Amino acid sequence: PKTIEMTRRYDKLSFPGAFTPTEILTAWQAGADVVKIFPSDFTGPEYFRAVLRPLPQIRLMPTGGVDLQTAGAYLKAGACAIGALASLMPPKMLEHGDFD
């Protein structure tokens, strides 16, 4: 909550990570713009559907294990964005500056 408060103070976006429904709701009530769910490969798109049924106002973003094959399923399940750096940009590509 203190980190979210600081981002609000400086008019920045806040994307705290959470896992359980209690953590997700706590982050949202503290003022998070989007709550990152990590690791999403452990939970899957069905978890997003389950969490969003009683909490449709919360904006969720999967991170960790999301790739081009699963991104669409997360979006259909209610994700507002996708965090998929490692699957789209493997560490070797980043190390070598291979952005093509």
N, C-alpha and C positions, 0 to 999 in steps of 0.2 A: 503493500500500500504506500509506503514512503517513496518508493521509486516512481510510482504512478503520480503521486502528488507533485513530485519534482518535475515530471514531464509536463504536467498541466500548468505549473507555474511558469514555465518557459515556452508555453504554447507549442509543444512538440507532441508527436503521436506516441502512444504507449502500446506496446505489444508484449505484455508479460506472458510467460509460459505457465501452464497449469496442466493438471492431469485428471484429477477427480472432479466430480460435479461441484463439490464444496469449494475447491480451489478456483474453479472456473467462475462460479457465482461471486466469490469474494473479490476476485480480480475485476470483474465487471462492475460490481457495486462500488469499488474503489475508484472507478473512472477509466478503466482500460478502453481503448478504442477498438481493439481486437484482442482476443485471447488466443495465444498459440497453444495448440495441443501437441505435446511431445512426450513420448515418441508415438507418432500416429501409426506407424507400421504395426505397433502392438495393439492399437485399438481398432483401426479400420473405419470405413465409412459408416458402418452400422452404429458405432458409438456416437458419431455426430448426430445421426437421426434420433437416437435415444436421448441424448442430452438436449437437443433442440426442441423436442416435443413439449416439455414443460417450460422451457426457457427460450422461446423463439426470438426474443429481443437481443440475445447475445450473438455477437459476431465472432465466429470461430475460424481459425486457420490451422490446417494440419502442417506439421513440420516433422522431419525425421522419417525417412523411409518412403516419402511420396515420390512417385516417378511419373513418366508420361503415360504409363499403363493404368495407374490408379488415380491420377488427377481428376479425370472426369467424374469418377464415382464419388469423390469427395465433394466436388461442386454440386452434383445432383443431390447429395445428402445434406446440403445446406452450408457448406463452407463458403466464406466470402472471398477467400484468397487461398493461394497455395504457397507453401514454403518448400522448395525442392532444389536447393543449391547443389548438394552432393550428387544427386542423380543426374542433374543437367550439366554440372561443371565438376567432374571428378578432380580430386586434389592435384593430380599431376598437371592437369590443364591450367589450374590456377597458379601453381608453382612456376610454370613455364610461360605464363602470360598468353596462353593459346586461347584467345577469345573468339576466334573465327568459328 
